[in-house]
Amino acid sequence: MLEKLEKCELCPFKCKVNRLNGQIGRCKCTDKIKIALYSLHYYEEPCISGKEGSGTVFFSNCNLRCLFCQNYKISQEGKGYEISIEELADIFLKQQEAGANNINLVTPTMYVYHIIEAIRIAKRKGLKLPIVYNTNGYENVETIKKLDGYIDIYLPDLKYFYDDLGVKYSGVNNYFEIATKAILEMIKQVGKPEFDENGLIKKGTIIRHLILPGHIQNSKHILKWLKDNVENKAYISVMAQYFPTYKAKEDKSVS
């Protein structure tokens, strides 16, 4: 499967660079997996973290360039270290042994082919936890379809209704159109949310939206679309923990 990185089209930028030969596209990734850390994480939505924590793997780099990213050292500056597919599979198993509620893949888009192989290996070795795909939402529908059968829980952002906000704050065009198509595919794939007896999500989609100061109308349009298109099919997580970090503090409209 990694041979497809010879002409990478994993994300909507479709850079077509040969990552196998060390060419670097929008996301700055090579053909190697790069992660910043893995740990039990207790600060996701309660139905994901629970009391035991979510088995989080933070992947390095990103296909967006959000001015307000809280994890910019990882996403923008590429903090991390390279590991093999086999080592990633072992990390999944270590998280399971540590008592994690799930395996939480943070910013996984650029490594989808690697992740699929790692999940296959880990399941052969006894991995039974639900897999969470924690994404910025800027995804190819074709890439999401490749994940069918491997992902149990989708956790996408839906950041912008207005295209000019996507351009200004994340450096992308047509964010809303692209993200909503991907989200509908996610919901189609995993169905309505399902929970266990402890209230932990086992399957389904949770859509996140971060409220940006000065852009309340953007949030209203996002919530209207969600009501009209995914009501009763997914959970919505409205996030109000914005603060002017990274380059956002230079923008007076959101600082």
Phi and psi in degrees as a GROMACS rama.xvg file:
@    title "Ramachandran Plot"
@    xaxis  label "Phi"
@    yaxis  label "Psi"
@TYPE xy
-64.3068  -18.0219  LEU-2
-62.4621  -20.1598  GLU-3
-68.7861  -15.225  LYS-4
-72.7675  -5.06926  LEU-5
-66.5556  -20.8781  GLU-6
-147.137  75.8796  LYS-7
-67.8914  124.667  CYS-8
-133.22  30.876  GLU-9
-64.0187  -41.9979  LEU-10
-108.311  172.145  CYS-11
-61.2399  -15.8085  PRO-12
-70.7653  -28.4796  PHE-13
44.835  58.6037  LYS-14
-61.7281  -28.0008  CYS-15
62.8191  20.9138  LYS-16
-77.2078  156.612  VAL-17
-91.986  91.4338  ASN-18
-67.7956  -22.4506  ARG-19
-68.4595  -24.9026  LEU-20
-100.711  12.8945  ASN-21
86.1959  5.56617  GLY-22
-69.8923  143.589  GLN-23
-113.906  127.681  ILE-24
-102.76  -155.757  GLY-25
-54.8818  -41.1684  ARG-26
-82.2084  -9.9175  CYS-27
69.3307  17.7896  LYS-28
-92.4481  149.228  CYS-29
-100.827  -156.752  THR-30
-87.2175  1.44613  ASP-31
-99.2043  148.059  LYS-32
-74.8696  136.707  ILE-33
-130.637  125.715  LYS-34
-124.845  154.283  ILE-35
-91.9241  -40.9917  ALA-36
-170.536  165.728  LEU-37
-135.882  144.698  TYR-38
-168.608  167.906  SER-39
-79.8331  124.677  LEU-40
-114.458  130.565  HIS-41
-110.844  10.084  TYR-42
-121.544  23.1527  TYR-43
-84.5856  -173.296  GLU-44
-56.5305  144.398  GLU-45
-53.8892  -34.85  PRO-46
-75.4292  -7.73965  CYS-47
-101.063  -49.1689  ILE-48
-76.4586  -41.0106  SER-49
54.2711  -153.336  GLY-50
-87.8619  -26.9672  LYS-51
-86.6682  -20.2185  GLU-52
97.6424  157.922  GLY-53
-98.3157  133.576  SER-54
-78.1375  82.0508  GLY-55
-85.4884  138.519  THR-56
-122.75  115.741  VAL-57
-91.7673  110.135  PHE-58
-83.8573  143.442  PHE-59
-81.2952  150.879  SER-60
76.4193  171.62  ASN-61
-165.852  153.455  CYS-62
-90.1717  -3.66006  ASN-63
-107.663  162.618  LEU-64
-129.411  62.9507  ARG-65
-68.8965  127.342  CYS-66
-66.4085  -19.5556  LEU-67
-110.977  18.4098  PHE-68
-63.9874  126.871  CYS-69
-74.3753  -21.3998  GLN-70
-110.183  37.4853  ASN-71
-62.0876  -27.6678  TYR-72
-60.9428  -35.0852  LYS-73
-85.3334  -49.661  ILE-74
-77.9609  -38.319  SER-75
-100.425  -36.8912  GLN-76
-98.0674  -4.1646  GLU-77
72.8197  24.4346  GLY-78
-57.1749  133.768  LYS-79
152.411  -171.808  GLY-80
-143.068  153.976  TYR-81
-84.604  142.565  GLU-82
-136.689  165.601  ILE-83
-90.6945  169.574  SER-84
-61.4705  -41.1692  ILE-85
-63.6166  -38.4829  GLU-86
-67.6753  -35.5714  GLU-87
-64.7614  -43.0943  LEU-88
-59.0167  -41.526  ALA-89
-64.5422  -36.3036  ASP-90
-61.8305  -42.5278  ILE-91
-57.0129  -44.8163  PHE-92
-68.1369  -36.5637  LEU-93
-63.5254  -39.7466  LYS-94
-64.2658  -38.7802  GLN-95
-63.7765  -44.2356  GLN-96
-63.4494  -29.2542  GLU-97
-79.0916  -4.88736  ALA-98
95.3617  15.2291  GLY-99
-60.9209  149.88  ALA-100
-77.9076  -24.0477  ASN-101
-165.006  173.63  ASN-102
-104.979  120.175  ILE-103
-111.484  107.306  ASN-104
-92.9681  107.342  LEU-105
-97.3734  122.725  VAL-106
55.8142  62.554  THR-107
-93.9365  -8.51933  PRO-108
-50.0099  -46.7836  THR-109
-68.9808  -14.0827  MET-110
-117.881  22.7824  TYR-111
-55.1844  -45.6262  VAL-112
-63.3066  -42.167  TYR-113
-62.9987  -42.9036  HIS-114
-64.2621  -42.9858  ILE-115
-57.5539  -45.8068  ILE-116
-64.666  -40.3918  GLU-117
-65.0872  -39.0472  ALA-118
-64.2826  -42.8493  ILE-119
-57.732  -47.1162  ARG-120
-63.5309  -47.575  ILE-121
-63.6141  -37.8785  ALA-122
-67.6939  -34.7463  LYS-123
-64.9846  -25.845  ARG-124
-96.2211  4.85888  LYS-125
113.269  8.54313  GLY-126
-67.1628  128.314  LEU-127
-126.54  -4.41714  LYS-128
-72.895  150.201  LEU-129
-63.4006  147.963  PRO-130
-106.24  127.729  ILE-131
-104.091  128.21  VAL-132
-103.675  100.555  TYR-133
-100.167  100.976  ASN-134
-129.527  156.684  THR-135
-74.5571  -4.80385  ASN-136
91.9013  -15.0564  GLY-137
-86.5061  82.4194  TYR-138
-128.231  149.404  GLU-139
-78.3796  134.979  ASN-140
-58.6149  -38.9497  VAL-141
-60.3096  -37.6692  GLU-142
-68.8261  -42.274  THR-143
-61.5964  -38.443  ILE-144
-62.4222  -32.6104  LYS-145
-64.5867  -22.6381  LYS-146
-88.5806  -2.13776  LEU-147
-57.8691  124.36  ASP-148
95.1374  -13.2279  GLY-149
-106.079  -29.6967  TYR-150
-106.104  133.647  ILE-151
-99.5555  -35.8956  ASP-152
-130.696  123.841  ILE-153
-100.134  135.101  TYR-154
-129.704  72.627  LEU-155
-91.0772  150.945  PRO-156
-80.1359  153.861  ASP-157
-132.9  93.2846  LEU-158
-84.1524  -50.4466  LYS-159
-127.501  135.362  TYR-160
-90.9353  -40.7974  PHE-161
-86.7023  131.265  TYR-162
-63.7736  -35.1699  ASP-163
-65.2518  -27.9664  ASP-164
-70.7353  -39.577  LEU-165
-61.9574  -40.3559  GLY-166
-67.0307  -46.6722  VAL-167
-68.1382  -45.561  LYS-168
-98.0862  -20.0765  TYR-169
-130.566  -4.44647  SER-170
70.3102  31.9968  GLY-171
-130.541  148.404  VAL-172
-96.8562  151.823  ASN-173
55.9938  36.4561  ASN-174
-57.0386  -49.8622  TYR-175
-61.879  -46.8624  PHE-176
-60.9774  -44.8468  GLU-177
-70.7426  -45.942  ILE-178
-66.5961  -39.9795  ALA-179
-67.2738  -37.3695  THR-180
-63.3509  -41.9233  LYS-181
-65.1743  -41.9046  ALA-182
-63.5088  -40.7214  ILE-183
-64.0645  -35.7231  LEU-184
-67.009  -39.7491  GLU-185
-59.2434  -47.7047  MET-186
-63.6606  -42.445  ILE-187
-59.0257  -36.9222  LYS-188
-72.7346  -46.0572  GLN-189
-104.874  -9.86636  VAL-190
75.3096  -168.867  GLY-191
-67.0311  149.874  LYS-192
-59.1554  138.783  PRO-193
-124.95  140.714  GLU-194
-125.875  155.066  PHE-195
-90.9035  -174.795  ASP-196
-66.7592  -15.8378  GLU-197
-98.6859  6.42192  ASN-198
83.0946  11.1717  GLY-199
-87.4288  135.808  LEU-200
-72.6735  135.071  ILE-201
-111.572  -23.306  LYS-202
-161.328  146.862  LYS-203
128.708  -169.943  GLY-204
-126.865  134.843  THR-205
-121.186  122.229  ILE-206
-102.932  125.83  ILE-207
-98.5073  142.409  ARG-208
-137.24  122.493  HIS-209
-92.7776  123.198  LEU-210
-77.5546  122.245  ILE-211
-96.8212  130.301  LEU-212
-59.949  137.61  PRO-213
85.5048  -1.47414  GLY-214
-132.826  47.7815  HIS-215
-63.91  -35.8777  ILE-216
-63.1935  -35.4602  GLN-217
-57.9742  -45.6728  ASN-218
-65.73  -38.4712  SER-219
-61.7683  -42.1778  LYS-220
-66.8516  -39.6693  HIS-221
-61.1941  -47.7434  ILE-222
-65.9928  -33.9064  LEU-223
-64.9472  -43.7436  LYS-224
-63.5275  -41.6619  TRP-225
-62.3234  -41.7167  LEU-226
-62.7628  -41.6246  LYS-227
-76.2999  -24.5059  ASP-228
-117.574  -25.0861  ASN-229
-129.85  11.1092  VAL-230
-56.0659  130.791  GLU-231
71.5453  1.50274  ASN-232
-108.968  -16.9122  LYS-233
-153.727  161.626  ALA-234
-95.1171  150.403  TYR-235
-115.337  131.263  ILE-236
-116.199  104.633  SER-237
-89.2511  120.027  VAL-238
-106.57  128.787  MET-239
-118.031  17.4732  ALA-240
-91.8783  23.1031  GLN-241
-59.3515  139.616  TYR-242
-146.42  151.223  PHE-243
-75.8625  78.7751  PRO-244
-100.594  172.84  THR-245
53.0329  -130.318  TYR-246
-84.3411  -7.14858  LYS-247
-63.2841  -29.4778  ALA-248
-67.0179  -12.6632  LYS-249
-87.9084  -10.7264  GLU-250
-101.385  112.312  ASP-251
-65.0092  -24.7327  LYS-252
-73.7046  -19.0692  SER-253
-129.232  19.0303  VAL-254
